[in-house]
Amino acid sequence: MSETLILARRNLEHVRQIPEKLIDVTLQPLMFVLLFAFVFGGVIAVPNGDYKEYLIGGILVQTLAFGLMGPGVAIATDLGEGMIDRLRSLPIRRSSYLTGHILAEFAATILAIVVLSGAGLLVGWGIESSVPEAIGAYALLGLFAFAMIWLGTLIGTVARSTDVVTGIAFMTVFPLTFVSNAFVPTDSLPDGLRQVAEWNPISCVVAAVRELFGNPTAVPHDAAWPLQHPVVASIGWCVLILVVVVPMTVRAFNRRTTD
């Protein structure tokens, strides 16, 4: 535990020295909030609700999904520059690096959630549900963020460079977030794309967060099962990702750091 905390602090010290590392979890999400709320908000209609309340759940989940890029780039950089090789010469457990890395990235993710929640309140978003439901929404966001951090770490471990990490993350997350209900209701999509969006795990998490916050969900009455039961489906997706990705990450990390 002490080794984990030391290595997590080392990652956080990088943020103190280079604050620009937080752009992807602070300024970039704020830009999306302002862009969609004030540029597109006046022309996108949401059934039984306001678009700004509909939007924030999508922005939160999109930011956490794109958050896999940060841990991927960080671990790819350490592997490429020999940082982990230097750590191997010290009397510490190999697992300490991974757990410290995950802990530091999770702390940055919590900051992103706080910043976006504050931005949402400023543009007119609000939590209309009970306190336990709101806590459940934030817990689900934390679980999804945890899964994305592990997925990003896997990509960074198997990638040969930071450029590869960025390319894989962008090509994976970009279509998943935009072919979903993050920004527009799924019933506005043409056939084919609508079915993809309804079974998209991003759509499940977005719908679950909106439902728990008491915000408009705009789920069609004939939507697929995951959108009809978004909370259960979201937890299932997150658990499935962790069950598959965590062992793969550990094996890939051990393979990359073994002579």
Order of alpha helices (4+ residues) and beta strands (2+ residues): alpha-alpha-alpha-alpha-alpha-alpha-alpha-alpha-alpha-alpha-alpha-alpha
